[in-house]
Amino acid sequence: MKTTKLNPRAFSAGPKAVKLGREIVKHKGPDDELIHNITVWNGHTRPVKVGRIELFKIDLGPKVEVFRQGFYMPGDEAGFFTLTAGKPAGQKAQYHLAPASEYEFISHGLTAVKLPRKRNAQLFGFTTGRNFHGYFIFNTSGKSVSVSAVLNLEQIALAPGKRIELEQLYLADGVDLAELLENYADQAGKINGAQFPKKTITGWSDWQYFRNNKTQFDVLASAAELKKLNDKGFGFEYVIVDAGYCDHNSEWLGVCDKFPSGMAWLGKTLKNKFGLRLGAWFAPYVTNVNTEVVKKHPEWLVLDKKGKPLSGRVSCVGEYRVLDFTIPEAMDWLRSVVRTMVTDWGIKYLKLDGPNPAKYHGGCLADKQMTLIGMFRKTLEAIRSECGRDVLIEGEGIYLPSVGLVDTQRVQQDTWAFWTRPDTGDGGAKQNMKNNLLAAFAHGRMWHNHRENIILRDFPSPNHYMQKYLPGSCEVIMPENERRLQLSAQTLAGGAMLLTDPMAQLLRGEENEIRISKFLPPFERFGRRAGCRAVDVFTGENAPSVYYLPIERDFERWVTLGVFNWEDTYRNFTVPLDQIAGPGNWHAFSFWDQEYLGKFARTIAVENVPAHGCKVIALRKLQRHPQLIGTNMHILQGAVDIDNVSFSKGVMNIKVGHIYQKDRSVTIYCPARYKFKSIKTNARDVLIDDRKRNLLKINFTGRKRTNMELRFSS
């Protein structure tokens, strides 16, 4: 690559005798893809401590468009930003590294850049995180914006002649950012041995409604409702109990008042009575100051530079201390807790909160030859070993050390009902949905994406997140346009589908059962087209609004287009069809509106997208005979709700196999040369609506499998 020649520099304490070497292990085409394996060694006769290593520094020019991916923690903001030389960088990563000046902009693990008037983008990324944290620093203080690739070796000591393998560096250049990101994710998944669940994770987790205040009876009440839905074919599998099932949120194996029967009993009850699998939240890296671990094993705690236990006041367990898993006895304790959860409780899902490097800032590990990232990797290996392959692990911490050791990874913060925080205007559902969509390239390549839980409730939670910031406040109710955006983003991006509201209250009428049926069952896809792709990238500070997902079934191929409006007013969009669907003429059918938009070529005008809302459109290639163009059953309009469609000699056969078929519809486009004659069906009832020219809408209440035979004359 022309602009990414490595020029390594090591910053060490002591003799300046650190040497670096690199090996290019892959070079595919001119200016396309370079993968670097890098080593560092001590060429001096005395030990050397190495802090950070700058692998390259590039001057990009006076102005640059930057894509930053939140690979540090799920709350790390992903997005597109414009950096200008001589001006403060403005946006900071939520998890920045000190010292950070106003002219520094940090992207952890991965970034991409595009220069004005240049056709190609360049991607820089670390594909591994086994021992060291890799990140990219943009600096705007000079006449040119620069970017540096940095690895933090945490003052690790190198003995004379000692050689260490660093993290793999991946560099790529190309026109299509989506292709660059997917190729990067393929490489990261391959080198780390990425693991995935056999099918999309579905179920229920209590956190976004109950938070710490649920009881075992709350959990069982929702499990009973899940079973009723499963009897109808919805396919929920897991019930995940989040924080609040044990004292101090960190006396893991104890019994607390809210769960008096214990977690082993709960696991057996969920399995035997409701046919569901138990999942449990686990945050082993921090522990409340009042736990038995703190009292009996102070030698397991991370110490600060003054030799006192590292501590903090704000965490998921309250005031806390931090555990040092470089101490063998602490690692043994970690293994024993996970082993008990797996063997005695019967968990099939471990919701692992952390590891979060920020909690360890200012601390010193007992083993001076192990880095923080190395320790995290060792703990993940231990947890994976105790869980085996039958227990799914959800990672909720730093990304790269988790690849190959977790099955699913959080890619956003907790789900909230508010669009932006009412006290600060930051975060909220708006940023979460952006992160979710922008992480779609990793789904099915590095892990199974997890966006936390789906909020459907039309009633406030008394336990809502903002109470600690705005005491006495009432939770906002998520409006319908934001609910639709949430469901559409998740369906297109791919990943786990977990409900979170008290199910009996949620299902008091049929409305939410219908909503659930519009995104369940999931469309199972892995590999090259697992997640959607962004279209309108590198457009300044704007988040992409246009995404597409190619759908392939045995009977048809089509494209699902998602247009998302992040603004506070209605917007119109013009979408390039050639880029996302290909040449030719395309039918466009809008799912949420149940509206046929017309036939389009080259571009499609998507108008009146509501504020904080979206439109999801099925794009199907124009045929010369009657064809199905849309349904009102599932967001992907045919991917899971239709078993088969065929047309031959004037006869169209449609087989519907969706889980909810009460008052549903399919829409057919009928060219002018064809005329509808009759329908033969096993549906419970059917009503044909042919009032609109060239359109045939079949309203029906079906069975488990509904067959329709439509006859046309021409």
ABEGO torsion letter per residue (X at the ends): XAAABBBBBBBBBEBBABBBBBBBABBBEBGABBBBBBBBBBABABBBBBBBBBABBBBAEABBBBBBBBAABAABBBEBBBBBBGBBAGBBBABBBOBBBAABBBBBGBBBBBBBGBABBBBBBBABBAABBBBBBBBAABABBBBBBBBBAGGBBBBBGBBBBBBBBBBBBBABAAAAAAAAAAAAAAAAGBBBBABBBBEBBAAAAAEAABBAAAAAAAAAAAAAAAAAGAGBABBBBBBGABBGGABAABBBAABAAEAAAAAAAAAAAAGBBBBBBBBAABBBAABAAAAABAAABBBBAAGBBBBBABBAAEBBBBBBAABAAAAAAAAAAAAAAAAAAGBABBBBBOBBAAAABGBBBABAABBAAAAAAAAAAAAAAAAEAABBBBBABBAAAABGABABBBABBBBBABABBAAAGBEEAAAAAAAAAAAAAABGAABBBBAEBBBABABBBAABAAAAABBGBBBBBBBAAAAAAAAAAAAAAEEBBBBABBAAAAAABAAAAAAAAAAOBBBBBBEAAABBBBABBGAEABBBABBBBBBBBAABBBBBBBBBBABABBBBBBBBAAAAAEBEBBBBBBAAAGBBAEBBBGBBBBBGBBBGBBBBBBBBBBBABBBBABBAABAAGGAAABABBBBBGGBBBBBBABABABGBBBBBBBBAABBBABBBBABABBBBBAABBGBBBBBBBBBABBBBBBBBBX
